[in-house]
Amino acid sequence: MRLVLSAAFRLVGAWGLARLPLPACMALTSGRLQGEPVQMRSRAFTGAGWESLTIAAVSDGAGAVRAATVCGLPARGALRPLLGVDLVALGGRLSLVALDLSPTDAAFWQEHARPLLEAVHAGAAAALVPRKLPDFARDTLSPLALIAGARPGAEGAAFAAAAGLLDALRGLPSLDPVRPGERGEAAFRRNLDLRRAELANRKEMEALAAMFGRPFAERYLREHLLRAP
């Protein structure tokens, strides 16, 4: 997990992002999972064509990171995809590896995002067991979204795949056109549609609610992680 988080923070430095303030109750919160204490720490950043880049980690009572999320929301006018990385090992095994670059502009995605996701699939296929796409995701995730669990003993390869995708994104901001015009506005409309659709992910909502309570989960997802209007 820490390998993936380190890659995410390298992006923050490479892109020169600024810290985006979060309310204290959103930046650090404590809860329980199956009777055991857990804590989630979130940091958010902005700049370089990103409305927000959120990096979140859930740790157990011993301080071991059990879940990690990296969520990148493009700013208005950017053609780049939404960035989504989720790794979950709350049950003692790496049960979820979700990696995607969700397209806001089809041509941009085909040229710049598709090759990165193809490389992830090629490098990680042997380490992962594919999972069925959830219903809400059929119209929101990219055709190459990776949704899987890790094979026993192959967790390291799964972490390396996620970190590798993040490292490969360093040049992404420079690929956006300076004046995208109507194409940029269309991409932003799609961007907002994807955020609203992601709010329909009941599994994510229920998982957060089970640990930290429903009021926190609803506010965190809507106002901070997804910033969905």
C-alpha positions in Angstrom: 0.0 0.0 0.0 2.7 2.4 0.9 4.4 1.9 -2.4 1.2 3.2 -4.1 0.8 6.1 -1.7 4.4 7.1 -2.3 3.8 7.1 -6.1 0.8 9.4 -5.6 2.8 11.9 -3.5 5.5 11.8 -6.2 2.8 13.0 -8.6 1.9 15.9 -6.3 5.6 17.0 -6.4 6.1 16.5 -10.1 3.0 18.5 -10.9 3.7 21.2 -8.4 0.3 20.9 -6.8 -0.8 23.1 -3.9 -2.5 21.8 -0.7 -6.3 22.1 -0.8 -7.7 22.6 2.7 -10.1 20.0 4.1 -12.2 20.4 7.2 -10.4 18.7 10.1 -13.2 16.1 10.5 -12.7 15.1 6.8 -8.9 15.1 6.8 -8.7 12.7 9.8 -11.5 10.6 11.1 -11.6 7.5 13.4 -14.1 4.6 13.3 -14.4 0.9 13.8 -14.5 -2.1 11.5 -15.8 -5.4 12.9 -15.1 -4.0 16.4 -11.5 -3.0 15.7 -10.3 0.7 15.5 -9.6 2.2 12.1 -8.5 5.6 11.0 -8.7 7.4 7.6 -6.4 10.2 6.7 -7.1 12.3 3.6 -5.0 14.9 1.8 -6.2 17.0 -1.1 -4.3 19.1 -3.7 -5.1 21.3 -6.6 -3.3 22.9 -9.6 -1.9 21.9 -13.0 -5.3 21.5 -14.5 -6.7 19.4 -11.6 -9.7 20.6 -9.6 -8.6 18.2 -6.9 -6.3 15.3 -6.4 -7.2 13.4 -3.2 -5.0 10.8 -1.5 -6.6 8.8 1.3 -5.5 5.9 3.4 -7.3 3.7 5.9 -5.1 2.3 8.7 -5.8 -0.3 11.4 -5.1 0.0 15.1 -1.5 -1.1 14.6 -0.9 1.6 11.9 -0.9 -0.8 8.9 -2.5 0.7 5.8 -5.4 -1.5 4.8 -7.0 0.7 2.0 -5.7 3.4 -0.3 -7.5 5.7 -2.7 -6.2 8.2 -5.2 -8.9 10.3 -7.0 -8.1 12.9 -9.6 -10.8 15.3 -10.8 -9.9 17.3 -13.9 -10.5 21.1 -13.8 -12.9 22.8 -16.2 -11.4 22.9 -19.7 -9.1 19.9 -19.2 -9.5 16.9 -21.6 -7.6 14.4 -19.4 -9.5 11.5 -17.8 -10.7 11.1 -14.2 -8.0 9.2 -12.3 -9.2 6.5 -10.0 -7.1 4.1 -7.9 -8.6 2.0 -5.1 -6.9 -0.8 -3.2 -8.7 -2.6 -0.4 -7.3 -5.2 2.0 -9.6 -4.8 5.0 -10.3 -8.5 5.3 -6.7 -9.6 5.5 -6.3 -10.1 1.7 -6.1 -7.7 -1.2 -9.7 -8.2 -2.3 -10.0 -5.1 -4.6 -7.7 -3.6 -7.1 -9.5 -0.9 -9.1 -7.5 1.2 -11.6 -9.0 3.4 -14.2 -8.7 6.5 -16.3 -12.3 7.4 -17.1 -12.6 9.3 -20.4 -14.0 12.8 -20.6 -12.9 13.2 -24.2 -12.8 10.2 -26.4 -10.0 11.2 -28.7 -7.7 12.3 -25.8 -8.4 9.0 -24.0 -7.6 6.9 -27.1 -4.3 8.7 -27.7 -3.0 9.2 -24.2 -4.8 7.0 -21.7 -5.5 3.8 -23.5 -1.8 2.9 -23.9 -1.2 3.3 -20.2 -4.1 1.1 -19.2 -3.1 -1.5 -21.8 0.3 -1.6 -20.2 -1.2 -2.1 -16.8 -3.3 -5.1 -18.0 -0.3 -6.6 -19.8 1.9 -6.3 -16.7 -0.5 -7.4 -14.0 -2.8 -10.0 -15.7 -1.1 -13.0 -14.0 -1.3 -11.5 -10.6 -5.0 -10.6 -10.6 -8.4 -12.3 -10.7 -10.9 -10.2 -12.7 -14.1 -9.2 -11.1 -17.4 -8.4 -12.6 -18.0 -4.7 -13.2 -20.7 -3.2 -10.9 -23.9 -2.0 -12.7 -23.3 1.7 -11.9 -19.9 1.5 -13.6 -20.9 0.3 -17.1 -21.4 3.8 -18.4 -18.8 5.5 -16.3 -15.6 3.5 -16.3 -13.4 3.2 -19.3 -13.4 0.1 -21.6 -10.1 -0.9 -20.0 -10.9 -0.3 -16.4 -9.1 -2.9 -14.2 -11.4 -4.3 -11.5 -9.9 -7.4 -9.8 -8.7 -9.1 -6.7 -5.1 -10.2 -6.1 -4.1 -13.8 -6.3 -2.6 -15.1 -3.0 1.1 -14.3 -3.0 0.8 -11.9 -5.9 -0.1 -8.8 -3.8 3.3 -7.2 -4.6 2.7 -7.3 -8.3 -0.7 -5.7 -7.8 0.8 -2.8 -5.8 3.5 -2.4 -8.4 0.9 -2.1 -11.2 -1.0 0.6 -9.3 2.2 2.5 -8.5 3.4 2.1 -12.1 0.2 3.6 -13.5 0.6 6.6 -11.2 4.3 7.1 -12.2 3.3 6.9 -15.9 1.0 9.9 -15.5 3.7 12.5 -14.8 3.5 14.0 -18.2 -0.3 14.0 -18.4 -1.0 17.8 -17.6 1.2 18.9 -20.5 -0.9 17.0 -23.0 -4.0 19.1 -22.5 -4.5 21.8 -25.2 -4.1 25.4 -24.0 -7.5 26.6 -25.4 -9.8 23.6 -25.8 -12.9 25.7 -26.5 -16.2 23.8 -26.9 -14.3 20.5 -26.7 -13.2 21.5 -23.2 -16.7 22.4 -22.2 -18.1 19.1 -23.5 -15.3 17.3 -21.5 -16.3 19.1 -18.4 -19.9 18.2 -18.7 -18.9 14.5 -19.1 -16.5 15.0 -16.1 -19.5 16.2 -13.9 -21.7 13.3 -15.2 -19.0 10.8 -14.2 -18.8 12.3 -10.7 -22.6 12.1 -10.2 -22.7 8.5 -11.5 -19.9 7.5 -9.1 -22.1 8.7 -6.2 -24.3 5.8 -7.1 -21.6 3.4 -6.0 -23.4 1.9 -3.1 -20.6 -0.4 -2.1 -18.2 2.5 -1.6 -20.8 4.4 0.4 -21.7 1.4 2.5 -18.1 0.5 3.2 -17.3 4.0 4.5 -20.6 4.2 6.4 -19.8 0.9 8.1 -16.5 2.3 9.4 -17.3 6.0 10.0 -21.1 6.4 9.9 -23.4 7.4 7.1 -23.4 11.2 7.7 -19.6 11.2 7.3 -19.7 8.9 4.3 -22.3 11.0 2.4 -20.6 14.3 3.1 -17.1 12.9 2.4 -18.0 11.5 -1.0 -20.2 14.3 -2.3 -18.4 17.3 -1.0 -14.7 16.3 -0.9 -13.7 13.1 -2.8 -16.0 13.6 -5.8 -17.0 17.2 -5.4 -20.2 16.4 -7.2 -22.7 19.3 -7.7 
